[in-house]
Amino acid sequence: MAGLVAGCYATHPVAGTAVPLGNVVVLTVTDQGRAVLEPQMGPSIESIEGRLTARDSASYTLSVTATQLLRGGQQVWTGERIRIRSEHVALVSEKKFSRSRTAIVSAATIAVIVGVAKGGLAGLLQGDEGKLPSDSAISVRIPRP
């Protein structure tokens, strides 16, 4: 399900001051930033996602929703506020709703639902000849006369 929701959004690099407060941003941190943020956020942080709550020339303040790790994986956060100095940020990207990605994900989801509804699942439950496989756990009870 997370993959479906993620398919509806795209991130685009922006100039640091171009993002309005309240928008969702992804900050890719530098090696120095990773070292400085480790005590607060944990090791191996590649990027930080969250809602931009404050911005000045020296720092960003985010209500953090997730962090991406260098070796893959993600840590979910619950809106903790973190201040990140501008010198510790390599790239600022804005996360926006993508109509085209949403259309593609929606069409694929509908195709799967229609396929299952038309009996695509029946082939998985039945053998080649439309019969239940002999090794199934289904039993038939016949009442005694």
C-alpha positions as CSV (number, residue, x, y, z in Angstrom):
1,M,0.0,0.0,0.0
2,A,2.9,2.4,0.8
3,G,4.1,1.8,-2.8
4,L,0.8,3.0,-4.2
5,V,0.8,6.1,-2.1
6,A,4.4,6.9,-2.9
7,G,3.6,6.6,-6.6
8,C,1.4,9.6,-6.3
9,Y,4.2,12.0,-5.3
10,A,7.4,13.2,-7.0
11,T,10.4,15.2,-5.6
12,H,11.9,18.1,-7.5
13,P,15.1,19.9,-6.6
14,V,14.6,23.6,-5.8
15,A,16.5,26.6,-4.6
16,G,16.6,26.5,-0.8
17,T,14.6,29.7,-0.3
18,A,12.0,28.9,-3.0
19,V,10.0,26.5,-0.9
20,P,7.0,28.1,1.0
21,L,6.6,27.3,4.7
22,G,4.3,24.4,5.3
23,N,5.3,22.5,2.2
24,V,7.0,19.0,2.4
25,V,10.7,19.0,1.6
26,V,13.4,16.4,1.4
27,L,16.8,17.6,2.6
28,T,19.8,15.5,1.4
29,V,22.5,15.9,4.0
30,T,26.2,16.2,3.6
31,D,28.8,13.9,5.2
32,Q,29.5,16.5,7.8
33,G,25.8,17.0,8.4
34,R,25.4,13.2,8.9
35,A,28.1,13.3,11.6
36,V,26.6,16.3,13.3
37,L,23.0,15.0,13.2
38,E,23.9,11.4,14.3
39,P,23.3,12.0,18.0
40,Q,19.8,13.5,17.3
41,M,18.7,11.3,14.4
42,G,20.8,8.2,14.3
43,P,23.6,6.9,12.1
44,S,23.7,6.7,8.3
45,I,21.1,9.3,7.4
46,E,21.0,10.1,3.7
47,S,18.0,12.4,3.6
48,I,15.3,13.9,5.9
49,E,11.7,14.4,4.9
50,G,9.3,16.7,6.6
51,R,7.1,19.8,6.6
52,L,9.1,23.0,6.5
53,T,8.2,25.1,9.6
54,A,10.9,27.7,9.5
55,R,13.7,28.9,7.2
56,D,16.4,31.5,7.5
57,S,19.8,32.0,5.8
58,A,21.5,29.7,8.4
59,S,19.1,26.8,8.9
60,Y,15.9,24.8,8.1
61,T,13.5,23.7,10.7
62,L,11.4,20.6,9.8
63,S,8.6,18.7,11.4
64,V,10.2,15.4,10.4
65,T,8.1,12.6,8.9
66,A,10.8,10.2,7.7
67,T,14.5,9.7,7.2
68,Q,16.1,7.7,4.4
69,L,19.2,5.7,5.3
70,L,22.4,5.4,3.2
71,R,22.1,1.6,2.7
72,G,18.4,1.7,2.0
73,G,15.5,1.6,4.4
74,Q,13.5,4.3,6.0
75,Q,12.7,5.4,9.5
76,V,9.3,6.8,10.2
77,W,9.1,9.9,12.5
78,T,6.0,11.5,14.0
79,G,6.6,15.2,13.5
80,E,9.5,15.8,15.8
81,R,11.0,19.3,15.1
82,I,14.6,19.3,14.0
83,R,16.8,22.3,13.1
84,I,19.3,21.6,10.3
85,R,22.0,24.1,9.5
86,S,22.2,25.1,5.8
87,E,25.8,24.1,5.5
88,H,24.8,20.5,6.4
89,V,22.4,20.3,3.4
90,A,23.6,19.2,0.0
91,L,20.3,19.3,-1.8
92,V,16.8,20.6,-1.2
93,S,13.9,19.0,-3.0
94,E,10.2,19.7,-2.7
95,K,7.7,16.8,-2.6
96,K,4.6,17.5,-4.7
97,F,1.5,15.6,-5.8
98,S,2.0,14.1,-9.3
99,R,-1.2,13.8,-11.4
100,S,0.6,11.7,-14.0
101,R,2.0,9.2,-11.5
102,T,-1.4,9.0,-9.8
103,A,-3.2,8.3,-13.1
104,I,-0.7,5.4,-13.9
105,V,-1.0,3.9,-10.4
106,S,-4.8,4.2,-10.5
107,A,-5.0,2.6,-13.9
108,A,-2.8,-0.3,-12.9
109,T,-4.8,-0.8,-9.7
110,I,-8.1,-0.9,-11.6
111,A,-6.7,-3.3,-14.1
112,V,-5.7,-5.7,-11.3
113,I,-9.1,-5.4,-9.7
114,V,-10.9,-6.0,-13.0
115,G,-8.7,-9.0,-13.8
116,V,-9.4,-10.6,-10.4
117,A,-13.1,-9.8,-10.7
118,K,-13.3,-11.5,-14.1
119,G,-12.0,-14.8,-12.7
120,G,-8.3,-14.4,-12.9
121,L,-8.1,-15.7,-9.4
122,A,-10.1,-18.8,-10.3
123,G,-7.2,-20.1,-12.3
124,L,-5.0,-20.1,-9.3
125,L,-7.5,-22.2,-7.3
126,Q,-8.3,-24.7,-10.0
127,G,-6.1,-27.1,-12.0
128,D,-5.6,-27.1,-15.7
129,E,-9.0,-28.7,-16.5
130,G,-11.1,-26.5,-14.3
131,K,-11.1,-29.0,-11.5
132,L,-9.7,-28.6,-8.0
133,P,-6.3,-30.1,-7.6
134,S,-6.2,-33.6,-6.1
135,D,-3.8,-32.5,-3.3
136,S,-6.2,-29.7,-2.0
137,A,-7.3,-29.6,1.6
138,I,-10.9,-29.4,0.6
139,S,-13.0,-32.3,1.7
140,V,-16.5,-33.3,0.7
141,R,-18.9,-34.5,3.4
142,I,-21.5,-37.0,2.3
143,P,-24.3,-37.6,4.8
144,R,-25.1,-41.2,5.6
145,P,-28.5,-42.5,4.7
